[in-house]
């Protein structure tokens, strides 16, 4: 399958989807080395509630990037 057909068959991931996959991957990797999400948050100085809040609602910065992406995609479709 050429690049054009591959892109049509499988749409690119949205920034939000990539963010959530990245967050899940970090938690999985932490568990693989014997750390809990609580350990990871404590060691990084992030409140333990923060990742849970991110999973309920995208952080504002991530949402802004998603909005910018949507605007560019719309303009690209018009062109």
N, CA, C and O atoms as a Tripos MOL2 file, in Angstrom:
@<TRIPOS>MOLECULE
protein
  316   315    79     0     0
PROTEIN
NO_CHARGES

@<TRIPOS>ATOM
      1 N           0.8490   -1.1720    0.0000 N.3       1 UNK1
      2 CA          0.0000    0.0000    0.0000 C.3       1 UNK1
      3 C           0.8960    1.2360    0.0000 C.2       1 UNK1
      4 O           1.8280    1.3350    0.7970 O.2       1 UNK1
      5 N           0.6080    2.1700   -0.8940 N.am      2 UNK2
      6 CA          1.4430    3.3700   -0.9320 C.3       2 UNK2
      7 C           1.0650    4.3210    0.2020 C.2       2 UNK2
      8 O           0.0650    4.1210    0.8910 O.2       2 UNK2
      9 N           1.8740    5.3480    0.3810 N.am      3 UNK3
     10 CA          1.6810    6.2990    1.4900 C.3       3 UNK3
     11 C           0.3050    6.9540    1.4390 C.2       3 UNK3
     12 O          -0.3440    7.1060    2.4730 O.2       3 UNK3
     13 N          -0.1390    7.3370    0.2660 N.am      4 UNK4
     14 CA         -1.4500    7.9820    0.1010 C.3       4 UNK4
     15 C          -2.5600    7.0520    0.5830 C.2       4 UNK4
     16 O          -3.4230    7.4740    1.3520 O.2       4 UNK4
     17 N          -2.5530    5.8030    0.1470 N.am      5 UNK5
     18 CA         -3.6050    4.8620    0.5420 C.3       5 UNK5
     19 C          -3.5450    4.5400    2.0250 C.2       5 UNK5
     20 O          -4.5830    4.3950    2.6710 O.2       5 UNK5
     21 N          -2.3360    4.4250    2.5730 N.am      6 UNK6
     22 CA         -2.2090    4.1330    3.9950 C.3       6 UNK6
     23 C          -2.8280    5.2530    4.8200 C.2       6 UNK6
     24 O          -3.5220    4.9830    5.8000 O.2       6 UNK6
     25 N          -2.5880    6.5000    4.4400 N.am      7 UNK7
     26 CA         -3.1400    7.6330    5.1760 C.3       7 UNK7
     27 C          -4.6510    7.6940    5.0540 C.2       7 UNK7
     28 O          -5.3250    8.1080    5.9980 O.2       7 UNK7
     29 N          -5.1960    7.2950    3.9250 N.am      8 UNK8
     30 CA         -6.6450    7.3080    3.7530 C.3       8 UNK8
     31 C          -7.2870    6.1840    4.5490 C.2       8 UNK8
     32 O          -8.3810    6.3560    5.0870 O.2       8 UNK8
     33 N          -6.6230    5.0310    4.6320 N.am      9 UNK9
     34 CA         -7.1860    3.8950    5.3390 C.3       9 UNK9
     35 C          -7.1080    4.0730    6.8520 C.2       9 UNK9
     36 O          -7.9830    3.6090    7.5830 O.2       9 UNK9
     37 N          -6.0840    4.7290    7.3080 N.am     10 UNK10
     38 CA         -5.8700    4.9010    8.7480 C.3      10 UNK10
     39 C          -5.6220    6.3720    9.0360 C.2      10 UNK10
     40 O          -4.5130    6.8640    8.8270 O.2      10 UNK10
     41 N          -6.6360    7.0790    9.5140 N.am     11 UNK11
     42 CA         -6.4430    8.5130    9.7650 C.3      11 UNK11
     43 C          -5.3950    8.7450   10.8370 C.2      11 UNK11
     44 O          -5.2450    7.9380   11.7550 O.2      11 UNK11
     45 N          -4.6700    9.8500   10.7190 N.am     12 UNK12
     46 CA         -3.6560   10.1320   11.7380 C.3      12 UNK12
     47 C          -4.2990   10.3370   13.1000 C.2      12 UNK12
     48 O          -5.4370   10.7920   13.2130 O.2      12 UNK12
     49 N          -3.5430    9.9890   14.1230 N.am     13 UNK13
     50 CA         -4.0340   10.1520   15.4900 C.3      13 UNK13
     51 C          -4.1220   11.6300   15.8200 C.2      13 UNK13
     52 O          -3.2820   12.4260   15.4000 O.2      13 UNK13
     53 N          -5.1440   11.9840   16.5730 N.am     14 UNK14
     54 CA         -5.2540   13.3400   17.0670 C.3      14 UNK14
     55 C          -4.2720   13.5610   18.1970 C.2      14 UNK14
     56 O          -3.8430   12.6140   18.8550 O.2      14 UNK14
     57 N          -3.9260   14.7910   18.4150 N.am     15 UNK15
     58 CA         -2.9750   15.1330   19.4640 C.3      15 UNK15
     59 C          -3.4670   14.6400   20.8180 C.2      15 UNK15
     60 O          -2.6730   14.1970   21.6490 O.2      15 UNK15
     61 N          -4.7870   14.7160   21.0420 N.am     16 UNK16
     62 CA         -5.3350   14.2600   22.3140 C.3      16 UNK16
     63 C          -5.1500   12.7570   22.4880 C.2      16 UNK16
     64 O          -4.8150   12.2950   23.5780 O.2      16 UNK16
     65 N          -5.3660   11.9940   21.4220 N.am     17 UNK17
     66 CA         -5.1890   10.5470   21.4930 C.3      17 UNK17
     67 C          -3.7310   10.1930   21.7780 C.2      17 UNK17
     68 O          -3.4490    9.3040   22.5820 O.2      17 UNK17
     69 N          -2.8170   10.8830   21.1240 N.am     18 UNK18
     70 CA         -1.3910   10.6600   21.3680 C.3      18 UNK18
     71 C          -1.0500   10.9810   22.8240 C.2      18 UNK18
     72 O          -0.2970   10.2470   23.4640 O.2      18 UNK18
     73 N          -1.6060   12.0820   23.3480 N.am     19 UNK19
     74 CA         -1.3540   12.4690   24.7350 C.3      19 UNK19
     75 C          -1.8150   11.3770   25.6980 C.2      19 UNK19
     76 O          -1.0750   10.9960   26.6050 O.2      19 UNK19
     77 N          -3.0400   10.8710   25.5030 N.am     20 UNK20
     78 CA         -3.5600    9.8410   26.4040 C.3      20 UNK20
     79 C          -2.7630    8.5470   26.2910 C.2      20 UNK20
     80 O          -2.5220    7.8800   27.2980 O.2      20 UNK20
     81 N          -2.3500    8.1840   25.0800 N.am     21 UNK21
     82 CA         -1.5190    6.9890   24.9060 C.3      21 UNK21
     83 C          -0.1720    7.1690   25.5900 C.2      21 UNK21
     84 O           0.3430    6.2310   26.2000 O.2      21 UNK21
     85 N           0.4030    8.3630   25.4960 N.am     22 UNK22
     86 CA          1.6800    8.6570   26.1390 C.3      22 UNK22
     87 C           1.5440    8.5420   27.6590 C.2      22 UNK22
     88 O           2.4040    7.9590   28.3190 O.2      22 UNK22
     89 N           0.4800    9.0890   28.2010 N.am     23 UNK23
     90 CA          0.2370    9.0160   29.6410 C.3      23 UNK23
     91 C           0.0820    7.5670   30.0910 C.2      23 UNK23
     92 O           0.6550    7.1670   31.1050 O.2      23 UNK23
     93 N          -0.6890    6.7800   29.3450 N.am     24 UNK24
     94 CA         -0.8560    5.3590   29.6700 C.3      24 UNK24
     95 C           0.4740    4.6160   29.5880 C.2      24 UNK24
     96 O           0.7670    3.7590   30.4220 O.2      24 UNK24
     97 N           1.2790    4.9530   28.5750 N.am     25 UNK25
     98 CA          2.5740    4.3120   28.4020 C.3      25 UNK25
     99 C           3.4980    4.6240   29.5820 C.2      25 UNK25
    100 O           4.2010    3.7390   30.0700 O.2      25 UNK25
    101 N           3.4970    5.8640   30.0360 N.am     26 UNK26
    102 CA          4.3230    6.2240   31.1970 C.3      26 UNK26
    103 C           3.9360    5.4100   32.4250 C.2      26 UNK26
    104 O           4.7960    4.9210   33.1590 O.2      26 UNK26
    105 N           2.6300    5.2730   32.6360 N.am     27 UNK27
    106 CA          2.1790    4.4990   33.7920 C.3      27 UNK27
    107 C           2.5870    3.0330   33.6500 C.2      27 UNK27
    108 O           3.0380    2.4150   34.6140 O.2      27 UNK27
    109 N           2.4290    2.4830   32.4580 N.am     28 UNK28
    110 CA          2.8090    1.0860   32.2130 C.3      28 UNK28
    111 C           4.3090    0.8830   32.4480 C.2      28 UNK28
    112 O           4.7130   -0.0840   33.0940 O.2      28 UNK28
    113 N           5.1280    1.7920   31.9250 N.am     29 UNK29
    114 CA          6.5810    1.6930   32.0940 C.3      29 UNK29
    115 C           6.9840    1.8230   33.5580 C.2      29 UNK29
    116 O           7.8960    1.1380   34.0210 O.2      29 UNK29
    117 N           6.2970    2.7100   34.2870 N.am     30 UNK30
    118 CA          6.5770    2.8560   35.7210 C.3      30 UNK30
    119 C           6.2780    1.5380   36.4420 C.2      30 UNK30
    120 O           7.0680    1.0870   37.2720 O.2      30 UNK30
    121 N           5.1470    0.9290   36.1250 N.am     31 UNK31
    122 CA          4.7910   -0.3490   36.7540 C.3      31 UNK31
    123 C           5.8120   -1.4290   36.4170 C.2      31 UNK31
    124 O           6.1240   -2.2750   37.2550 O.2      31 UNK31
    125 N           6.3360   -1.4020   35.1860 N.am     32 UNK32
    126 CA          7.3060   -2.4140   34.7510 C.3      32 UNK32
    127 C           8.5970   -2.3570   35.5590 C.2      32 UNK32
    128 O           9.3100   -3.3560   35.6610 O.2      32 UNK32
    129 N           8.9000   -1.2020   36.1300 N.am     33 UNK33
    130 CA         10.1110   -1.0760   36.9580 C.3      33 UNK33
    131 C           9.7770   -1.0070   38.4460 C.2      33 UNK33
    132 O          10.6060   -0.6040   39.2620 O.2      33 UNK33
    133 N           8.5460   -1.4080   38.7880 N.am     34 UNK34
    134 CA          8.1570   -1.5040   40.1930 C.3      34 UNK34
    135 C           7.6810   -0.2110   40.8230 C.2      34 UNK34
    136 O           7.6420   -0.0930   42.0470 O.2      34 UNK34
    137 N           7.3180    0.7610   40.0000 N.am     35 UNK35
    138 CA          6.8200    2.0380   40.5350 C.3      35 UNK35
    139 C           5.3150    2.1340   40.3100 C.2      35 UNK35
    140 O           4.7890    1.6460   39.3100 O.2      35 UNK35
    141 N           4.6480    2.7580   41.2400 N.am     36 UNK36
    142 CA          3.2390    3.0610   41.0510 C.3      36 UNK36
    143 C           3.1170    4.4590   40.4440 C.2      36 UNK36
    144 O           4.0920    5.2070   40.3810 O.2      36 UNK36
    145 N           1.9350    4.7900   40.0090 N.am     37 UNK37
    146 CA          1.7050    6.1400   39.5030 C.3      37 UNK37
    147 C           1.9170    7.1590   40.6320 C.2      37 UNK37
    148 O           2.3950    8.2690   40.3980 O.2      37 UNK37
    149 N           1.5610    6.7700   41.8310 N.am     38 UNK38
    150 CA          1.7860    7.6370   42.9910 C.3      38 UNK38
    151 C           3.2790    7.9050   43.1690 C.2      38 UNK38
    152 O           3.6790    9.0420   43.4160 O.2      38 UNK38
    153 N           4.1090    6.8580   43.0440 N.am     39 UNK39
    154 CA          5.5640    7.0310   43.1370 C.3      39 UNK39
    155 C           6.0630    7.9860   42.0580 C.2      39 UNK39
    156 O           6.8420    8.8980   42.3340 O.2      39 UNK39
    157 N           5.6140    7.7690   40.8510 N.am     40 UNK40
    158 CA          6.0400    8.5880   39.7140 C.3      40 UNK40
    159 C           5.6760   10.0530   39.9370 C.2      40 UNK40
    160 O           6.4880   10.9470   39.7000 O.2      40 UNK40
    161 N           4.4540   10.2870   40.3920 N.am     41 UNK41
    162 CA          4.0080   11.6610   40.6510 C.3      41 UNK41
    163 C           4.8350   12.3040   41.7620 C.2      41 UNK41
    164 O           5.2800   13.4440   41.6310 O.2      41 UNK41
    165 N           5.0350   11.5800   42.8430 N.am     42 UNK42
    166 CA          5.8060   12.1180   43.9670 C.3      42 UNK42
    167 C           7.2260   12.4770   43.5250 C.2      42 UNK42
    168 O           7.7250   13.5560   43.8470 O.2      42 UNK42
    169 N           7.8710   11.5760   42.7910 N.am     43 UNK43
    170 CA          9.2580   11.8060   42.3680 C.3      43 UNK43
    171 C           9.3810   12.9470   41.3690 C.2      43 UNK43
    172 O          10.4380   13.5710   41.2680 O.2      43 UNK43
    173 N           8.3180   13.2240   40.6350 N.am     44 UNK44
    174 CA          8.3670   14.2970   39.6340 C.3      44 UNK44
    175 C           7.8120   15.6150   40.1630 C.2      44 UNK44
    176 O           7.8970   16.6420   39.4900 O.2      44 UNK44
    177 N           7.2420   15.5880   41.3710 N.am     45 UNK45
    178 CA          6.6890   16.8080   41.9470 C.3      45 UNK45
    179 C           5.3040   17.1640   41.4190 C.2      45 UNK45
    180 O           4.8580   18.3040   41.5450 O.2      45 UNK45
    181 N           4.6330   16.1900   40.8310 N.am     46 UNK46
    182 CA          3.2860   16.4070   40.2970 C.3      46 UNK46
    183 C           2.2810   15.8560   41.3100 C.2      46 UNK46
    184 O           2.4810   14.7750   41.8630 O.2      46 UNK46
    185 N           1.2250   16.5890   41.5450 N.am     47 UNK47
    186 CA          0.1750   16.1120   42.4390 C.3      47 UNK47
    187 C          -0.3840   14.7940   41.9090 C.2      47 UNK47
    188 O          -0.5650   14.6350   40.7020 O.2      47 UNK47
    189 N          -0.6550   13.8570   42.8030 N.am     48 UNK48
    190 CA         -1.1910   12.5500   42.3930 C.3      48 UNK48
    191 C          -2.5220   12.6980   41.6680 C.2      48 UNK48
    192 O          -2.8480   11.8730   40.8150 O.2      48 UNK48
    193 N          -3.2880   13.7150   41.9840 N.am     49 UNK49
    194 CA         -4.5880   13.9150   41.3480 C.3      49 UNK49
    195 C          -4.4680   14.4210   39.9050 C.2      49 UNK49
    196 O          -5.4180   14.3150   39.1290 O.2      49 UNK49
    197 N          -3.3150   14.9630   39.5510 N.am     50 UNK50
    198 CA         -3.1550   15.5840   38.2360 C.3      50 UNK50
    199 C          -3.3700   14.6150   37.0760 C.2      50 UNK50
    200 O          -4.1630   14.9280   36.1880 O.2      50 UNK50
    201 N          -2.7000   13.4390   37.0290 N.am     51 UNK51
    202 CA         -2.9580   12.5280   35.9140 C.3      51 UNK51
    203 C          -4.4210   12.0850   35.8290 C.2      51 UNK51
    204 O          -4.9570   11.9140   34.7340 O.2      51 UNK51
    205 N          -5.0600   11.9010   36.9810 N.am     52 UNK52
    206 CA         -6.4800   11.5370   36.9770 C.3      52 UNK52
    207 C          -7.3220   12.6680   36.3790 C.2      52 UNK52
    208 O          -8.2560   12.4220   35.6150 O.2      52 UNK52
    209 N          -6.9850   13.8960   36.7320 N.am     53 UNK53
    210 CA         -7.6910   15.0570   36.1830 C.3      53 UNK53
    211 C          -7.4680   15.1400   34.6670 C.2      53 UNK53
    212 O          -8.3970   15.4400   33.9160 O.2      53 UNK53
    213 N          -6.2300   14.8700   34.2200 N.am     54 UNK54
    214 CA         -5.9310   14.8900   32.7880 C.3      54 UNK54
    215 C          -6.7470   13.8450   32.0320 C.2      54 UNK54
    216 O          -7.1680   14.0760   30.8990 O.2      54 UNK54
    217 N          -6.9660   12.6980   32.6670 N.am     55 UNK55
    218 CA         -7.7360   11.6400   32.0000 C.3      55 UNK55
    219 C          -9.2200   12.0050   31.8950 C.2      55 UNK55
    220 O          -9.9070   11.5520   30.9790 O.2      55 UNK55
    221 N          -9.7050   12.8070   32.8140 N.am     56 UNK56
    222 CA        -11.1090   13.2440   32.7690 C.3      56 UNK56
    223 C         -11.3120   14.3790   31.7760 C.2      56 UNK56
    224 O         -12.3470   14.4580   31.1140 O.2      56 UNK56
    225 N         -10.3230   15.2540   31.6760 N.am     57 UNK57
    226 CA        -10.4220   16.4220   30.8060 C.3      57 UNK57
    227 C          -9.0230   16.8130   30.3590 C.2      57 UNK57
    228 O          -8.1090   16.9330   31.1750 O.2      57 UNK57
    229 N          -8.8690   17.0070   29.0710 N.am     58 UNK58
    230 CA         -7.5660   17.3890   28.5450 C.3      58 UNK58
    231 C          -7.0550   18.6560   29.2190 C.2      58 UNK58
    232 O          -7.8250   19.5850   29.4650 O.2      58 UNK58
    233 N          -5.7620   18.6970   29.5160 N.am     59 UNK59
    234 CA         -5.1920   19.9490   30.0180 C.3      59 UNK59
    235 C          -5.4270   21.0570   28.9880 C.2      59 UNK59
    236 O          -5.4620   20.7950   27.7860 O.2      59 UNK59
    237 N          -5.5860   22.2770   29.4590 N.am     60 UNK60
    238 CA         -5.9020   23.4040   28.5790 C.3      60 UNK60
    239 C          -4.8950   23.5450   27.4380 C.2      60 UNK60
    240 O          -5.2840   23.8040   26.2990 O.2      60 UNK60
    241 N          -3.6170   23.3800   27.7300 N.am     61 UNK61
    242 CA         -2.5920   23.5170   26.6920 C.3      61 UNK61
    243 C          -2.7800   22.4570   25.6030 C.2      61 UNK61
    244 O          -2.6720   22.7600   24.4150 O.2      61 UNK61
    245 N          -3.0570   21.2340   26.0040 N.am     62 UNK62
    246 CA         -3.2730   20.1610   25.0260 C.3      62 UNK62
    247 C          -4.5290   20.4620   24.2150 C.2      62 UNK62
    248 O          -4.5470   20.2620   23.0000 O.2      62 UNK62
    249 N          -5.5800   20.9420   24.8840 N.am     63 UNK63
    250 CA         -6.8120   21.2900   24.1610 C.3      63 UNK63
    251 C          -6.5510   22.4020   23.1630 C.2      63 UNK63
    252 O          -7.0740   22.3690   22.0490 O.2      63 UNK63
    253 N          -5.7480   23.3880   23.5450 N.am     64 UNK64
    254 CA         -5.4110   24.4770   22.6200 C.3      64 UNK64
    255 C          -4.7070   23.9460   21.3820 C.2      64 UNK64
    256 O          -5.0090   24.3670   20.2650 O.2      64 UNK64
    257 N          -3.7690   23.0220   21.5730 N.am     65 UNK65
    258 CA         -3.0630   22.4360   20.4300 C.3      65 UNK65
    259 C          -4.0450   21.6620   19.5480 C.2      65 UNK65
    260 O          -3.9600   21.7360   18.3220 O.2      65 UNK65
    261 N          -4.9660   20.9290   20.1510 N.am     66 UNK66
    262 CA         -5.9880   20.2040   19.3780 C.3      66 UNK66
    263 C          -6.8370   21.1780   18.5650 C.2      66 UNK66
    264 O          -7.1510   20.9090   17.4060 O.2      66 UNK66
    265 N          -7.2060   22.2970   19.1600 N.am     67 UNK67
    266 CA         -7.9890   23.3150   18.4560 C.3      67 UNK67
    267 C          -7.2030   23.8870   17.2760 C.2      67 UNK67
    268 O          -7.7570   24.0730   16.1920 O.2      67 UNK67
    269 N          -5.9200   24.1660   17.4830 N.am     68 UNK68
    270 CA         -5.0720   24.6730   16.3950 C.3      68 UNK68
    271 C          -4.9880   23.6520   15.2640 C.2      68 UNK68
    272 O          -5.0670   24.0080   14.0890 O.2      68 UNK68
    273 N          -4.8270   22.3890   15.6270 N.am     69 UNK69
    274 CA         -4.7550   21.3220   14.6270 C.3      69 UNK69
    275 C          -6.0500   21.2610   13.8120 C.2      69 UNK69
    276 O          -6.0100   21.1120   12.5900 O.2      69 UNK69
    277 N          -7.1800   21.3750   14.4790 N.am     70 UNK70
    278 CA         -8.4750   21.3230   13.7830 C.3      70 UNK70
    279 C          -8.6100   22.4740   12.7900 C.2      70 UNK70
    280 O          -9.1300   22.2870   11.6900 O.2      70 UNK70
    281 N          -8.1530   23.6440   13.1660 N.am     71 UNK71
    282 CA         -8.2240   24.8080   12.2690 C.3      71 UNK71
    283 C          -7.3650   24.5810   11.0320 C.2      71 UNK71
    284 O          -7.7880   24.8780    9.9150 O.2      71 UNK71
    285 N          -6.1590   24.0550   11.2290 N.am     72 UNK72
    286 CA         -5.2670   23.7990   10.0940 C.3      72 UNK72
    287 C          -5.8660   22.7240    9.1850 C.2      72 UNK72
    288 O          -5.8480   22.8650    7.9630 O.2      72 UNK72
    289 N          -6.3940   21.6520    9.7760 N.am     73 UNK73
    290 CA         -7.0000   20.5870    8.9650 C.3      73 UNK73
    291 C          -8.1680   21.1240    8.1370 C.2      73 UNK73
    292 O          -8.3200   20.7700    6.9670 O.2      73 UNK73
    293 N          -8.9860   21.9730    8.7440 N.am     74 UNK74
    294 CA        -10.1140   22.5660    8.0230 C.3      74 UNK74
    295 C          -9.6150   23.3950    6.8460 C.2      74 UNK74
    296 O         -10.1570   23.3060    5.7450 O.2      74 UNK74
    297 N          -8.5870   24.1950    7.0780 N.am     75 UNK75
    298 CA         -8.0120   25.0270    5.9970 C.3      75 UNK75
    299 C          -7.4150   24.1520    4.9020 C.2      75 UNK75
    300 O          -7.5350   24.4670    3.7180 O.2      75 UNK75
    301 N          -6.7770   23.0610    5.2900 N.am     76 UNK76
    302 CA         -6.1830   22.1540    4.3060 C.3      76 UNK76
    303 C          -7.2530   21.5060    3.4350 C.2      76 UNK76
    304 O          -7.0530   21.3300    2.2340 O.2      76 UNK76
    305 N          -8.3910   21.1490    4.0350 N.am     77 UNK77
    306 CA         -9.4830   20.5360    3.2690 C.3      77 UNK77
    307 C         -10.0610   21.5300    2.2560 C.2      77 UNK77
    308 O         -10.4650   21.1460    1.1590 O.2      77 UNK77
    309 N         -10.0950   22.7980    2.6340 N.am     78 UNK78
    310 CA        -10.6390   23.8280    1.7410 C.3      78 UNK78
    311 C          -9.7250   24.0700    0.5410 C.2      78 UNK78
    312 O         -10.1780   24.4290   -0.5460 O.2      78 UNK78
    313 N          -8.4360   23.8640    0.7660 N.am     79 UNK79
    314 CA         -7.4450   24.1410   -0.2760 C.3      79 UNK79
    315 C          -7.4460   23.0500   -1.2620 C.2      79 UNK79
    316 O          -6.6810   23.0890   -2.2250 O.2      79 UNK79
@<TRIPOS>BOND
     1     1     2 1
     2     2     3 1
     3     3     4 2
     4     3     5 am
     5     5     6 1
     6     6     7 1
     7     7     8 2
     8     7     9 am
     9     9    10 1
    10    10    11 1
    11    11    12 2
    12    11    13 am
    13    13    14 1
    14    14    15 1
    15    15    16 2
    16    15    17 am
    17    17    18 1
    18    18    19 1
    19    19    20 2
    20    19    21 am
    21    21    22 1
    22    22    23 1
    23    23    24 2
    24    23    25 am
    25    25    26 1
    26    26    27 1
    27    27    28 2
    28    27    29 am
    29    29    30 1
    30    30    31 1
    31    31    32 2
    32    31    33 am
    33    33    34 1
    34    34    35 1
    35    35    36 2
    36    35    37 am
    37    37    38 1
    38    38    39 1
    39    39    40 2
    40    39    41 am
    41    41    42 1
    42    42    43 1
    43    43    44 2
    44    43    45 am
    45    45    46 1
    46    46    47 1
    47    47    48 2
    48    47    49 am
    49    49    50 1
    50    50    51 1
    51    51    52 2
    52    51    53 am
    53    53    54 1
    54    54    55 1
    55    55    56 2
    56    55    57 am
    57    57    58 1
    58    58    59 1
    59    59    60 2
    60    59    61 am
    61    61    62 1
    62    62    63 1
    63    63    64 2
    64    63    65 am
    65    65    66 1
    66    66    67 1
    67    67    68 2
    68    67    69 am
    69    69    70 1
    70    70    71 1
    71    71    72 2
    72    71    73 am
    73    73    74 1
    74    74    75 1
    75    75    76 2
    76    75    77 am
    77    77    78 1
    78    78    79 1
    79    79    80 2
    80    79    81 am
    81    81    82 1
    82    82    83 1
    83    83    84 2
    84    83    85 am
    85    85    86 1
    86    86    87 1
    87    87    88 2
    88    87    89 am
    89    89    90 1
    90    90    91 1
    91    91    92 2
    92    91    93 am
    93    93    94 1
    94    94    95 1
    95    95    96 2
    96    95    97 am
    97    97    98 1
    98    98    99 1
    99    99   100 2
   100    99   101 am
   101   101   102 1
   102   102   103 1
   103   103   104 2
   104   103   105 am
   105   105   106 1
   106   106   107 1
   107   107   108 2
   108   107   109 am
   109   109   110 1
   110   110   111 1
   111   111   112 2
   112   111   113 am
   113   113   114 1
   114   114   115 1
   115   115   116 2
   116   115   117 am
   117   117   118 1
   118   118   119 1
   119   119   120 2
   120   119   121 am
   121   121   122 1
   122   122   123 1
   123   123   124 2
   124   123   125 am
   125   125   126 1
   126   126   127 1
   127   127   128 2
   128   127   129 am
   129   129   130 1
   130   130   131 1
   131   131   132 2
   132   131   133 am
   133   133   134 1
   134   134   135 1
   135   135   136 2
   136   135   137 am
   137   137   138 1
   138   138   139 1
   139   139   140 2
   140   139   141 am
   141   141   142 1
   142   142   143 1
   143   143   144 2
   144   143   145 am
   145   145   146 1
   146   146   147 1
   147   147   148 2
   148   147   149 am
   149   149   150 1
   150   150   151 1
   151   151   152 2
   152   151   153 am
   153   153   154 1
   154   154   155 1
   155   155   156 2
   156   155   157 am
   157   157   158 1
   158   158   159 1
   159   159   160 2
   160   159   161 am
   161   161   162 1
   162   162   163 1
   163   163   164 2
   164   163   165 am
   165   165   166 1
   166   166   167 1
   167   167   168 2
   168   167   169 am
   169   169   170 1
   170   170   171 1
   171   171   172 2
   172   171   173 am
   173   173   174 1
   174   174   175 1
   175   175   176 2
   176   175   177 am
   177   177   178 1
   178   178   179 1
   179   179   180 2
   180   179   181 am
   181   181   182 1
   182   182   183 1
   183   183   184 2
   184   183   185 am
   185   185   186 1
   186   186   187 1
   187   187   188 2
   188   187   189 am
   189   189   190 1
   190   190   191 1
   191   191   192 2
   192   191   193 am
   193   193   194 1
   194   194   195 1
   195   195   196 2
   196   195   197 am
   197   197   198 1
   198   198   199 1
   199   199   200 2
   200   199   201 am
   201   201   202 1
   202   202   203 1
   203   203   204 2
   204   203   205 am
   205   205   206 1
   206   206   207 1
   207   207   208 2
   208   207   209 am
   209   209   210 1
   210   210   211 1
   211   211   212 2
   212   211   213 am
   213   213   214 1
   214   214   215 1
   215   215   216 2
   216   215   217 am
   217   217   218 1
   218   218   219 1
   219   219   220 2
   220   219   221 am
   221   221   222 1
   222   222   223 1
   223   223   224 2
   224   223   225 am
   225   225   226 1
   226   226   227 1
   227   227   228 2
   228   227   229 am
   229   229   230 1
   230   230   231 1
   231   231   232 2
   232   231   233 am
   233   233   234 1
   234   234   235 1
   235   235   236 2
   236   235   237 am
   237   237   238 1
   238   238   239 1
   239   239   240 2
   240   239   241 am
   241   241   242 1
   242   242   243 1
   243   243   244 2
   244   243   245 am
   245   245   246 1
   246   246   247 1
   247   247   248 2
   248   247   249 am
   249   249   250 1
   250   250   251 1
   251   251   252 2
   252   251   253 am
   253   253   254 1
   254   254   255 1
   255   255   256 2
   256   255   257 am
   257   257   258 1
   258   258   259 1
   259   259   260 2
   260   259   261 am
   261   261   262 1
   262   262   263 1
   263   263   264 2
   264   263   265 am
   265   265   266 1
   266   266   267 1
   267   267   268 2
   268   267   269 am
   269   269   270 1
   270   270   271 1
   271   271   272 2
   272   271   273 am
   273   273   274 1
   274   274   275 1
   275   275   276 2
   276   275   277 am
   277   277   278 1
   278   278   279 1
   279   279   280 2
   280   279   281 am
   281   281   282 1
   282   282   283 1
   283   283   284 2
   284   283   285 am
   285   285   286 1
   286   286   287 1
   287   287   288 2
   288   287   289 am
   289   289   290 1
   290   290   291 1
   291   291   292 2
   292   291   293 am
   293   293   294 1
   294   294   295 1
   295   295   296 2
   296   295   297 am
   297   297   298 1
   298   298   299 1
   299   299   300 2
   300   299   301 am
   301   301   302 1
   302   302   303 1
   303   303   304 2
   304   303   305 am
   305   305   306 1
   306   306   307 1
   307   307   308 2
   308   307   309 am
   309   309   310 1
   310   310   311 1
   311   311   312 2
   312   311   313 am
   313   313   314 1
   314   314   315 1
   315   315   316 2
@<TRIPOS>SUBSTRUCTURE
     1 UNK1         2 RESIDUE 1 A UNK
     2 UNK2         6 RESIDUE 1 A UNK
     3 UNK3        10 RESIDUE 1 A UNK
     4 UNK4        14 RESIDUE 1 A UNK
     5 UNK5        18 RESIDUE 1 A UNK
     6 UNK6        22 RESIDUE 1 A UNK
     7 UNK7        26 RESIDUE 1 A UNK
     8 UNK8        30 RESIDUE 1 A UNK
     9 UNK9        34 RESIDUE 1 A UNK
    10 UNK10       38 RESIDUE 1 A UNK
    11 UNK11       42 RESIDUE 1 A UNK
    12 UNK12       46 RESIDUE 1 A UNK
    13 UNK13       50 RESIDUE 1 A UNK
    14 UNK14       54 RESIDUE 1 A UNK
    15 UNK15       58 RESIDUE 1 A UNK
    16 UNK16       62 RESIDUE 1 A UNK
    17 UNK17       66 RESIDUE 1 A UNK
    18 UNK18       70 RESIDUE 1 A UNK
    19 UNK19       74 RESIDUE 1 A UNK
    20 UNK20       78 RESIDUE 1 A UNK
    21 UNK21       82 RESIDUE 1 A UNK
    22 UNK22       86 RESIDUE 1 A UNK
    23 UNK23       90 RESIDUE 1 A UNK
    24 UNK24       94 RESIDUE 1 A UNK
    25 UNK25       98 RESIDUE 1 A UNK
    26 UNK26      102 RESIDUE 1 A UNK
    27 UNK27      106 RESIDUE 1 A UNK
    28 UNK28      110 RESIDUE 1 A UNK
    29 UNK29      114 RESIDUE 1 A UNK
    30 UNK30      118 RESIDUE 1 A UNK
    31 UNK31      122 RESIDUE 1 A UNK
    32 UNK32      126 RESIDUE 1 A UNK
    33 UNK33      130 RESIDUE 1 A UNK
    34 UNK34      134 RESIDUE 1 A UNK
    35 UNK35      138 RESIDUE 1 A UNK
    36 UNK36      142 RESIDUE 1 A UNK
    37 UNK37      146 RESIDUE 1 A UNK
    38 UNK38      150 RESIDUE 1 A UNK
    39 UNK39      154 RESIDUE 1 A UNK
    40 UNK40      158 RESIDUE 1 A UNK
    41 UNK41      162 RESIDUE 1 A UNK
    42 UNK42      166 RESIDUE 1 A UNK
    43 UNK43      170 RESIDUE 1 A UNK
    44 UNK44      174 RESIDUE 1 A UNK
    45 UNK45      178 RESIDUE 1 A UNK
    46 UNK46      182 RESIDUE 1 A UNK
    47 UNK47      186 RESIDUE 1 A UNK
    48 UNK48      190 RESIDUE 1 A UNK
    49 UNK49      194 RESIDUE 1 A UNK
    50 UNK50      198 RESIDUE 1 A UNK
    51 UNK51      202 RESIDUE 1 A UNK
    52 UNK52      206 RESIDUE 1 A UNK
    53 UNK53      210 RESIDUE 1 A UNK
    54 UNK54      214 RESIDUE 1 A UNK
    55 UNK55      218 RESIDUE 1 A UNK
    56 UNK56      222 RESIDUE 1 A UNK
    57 UNK57      226 RESIDUE 1 A UNK
    58 UNK58      230 RESIDUE 1 A UNK
    59 UNK59      234 RESIDUE 1 A UNK
    60 UNK60      238 RESIDUE 1 A UNK
    61 UNK61      242 RESIDUE 1 A UNK
    62 UNK62      246 RESIDUE 1 A UNK
    63 UNK63      250 RESIDUE 1 A UNK
    64 UNK64      254 RESIDUE 1 A UNK
    65 UNK65      258 RESIDUE 1 A UNK
    66 UNK66      262 RESIDUE 1 A UNK
    67 UNK67      266 RESIDUE 1 A UNK
    68 UNK68      270 RESIDUE 1 A UNK
    69 UNK69      274 RESIDUE 1 A UNK
    70 UNK70      278 RESIDUE 1 A UNK
    71 UNK71      282 RESIDUE 1 A UNK
    72 UNK72      286 RESIDUE 1 A UNK
    73 UNK73      290 RESIDUE 1 A UNK
    74 UNK74      294 RESIDUE 1 A UNK
    75 UNK75      298 RESIDUE 1 A UNK
    76 UNK76      302 RESIDUE 1 A UNK
    77 UNK77      306 RESIDUE 1 A UNK
    78 UNK78      310 RESIDUE 1 A UNK
    79 UNK79      314 RESIDUE 1 A UNK
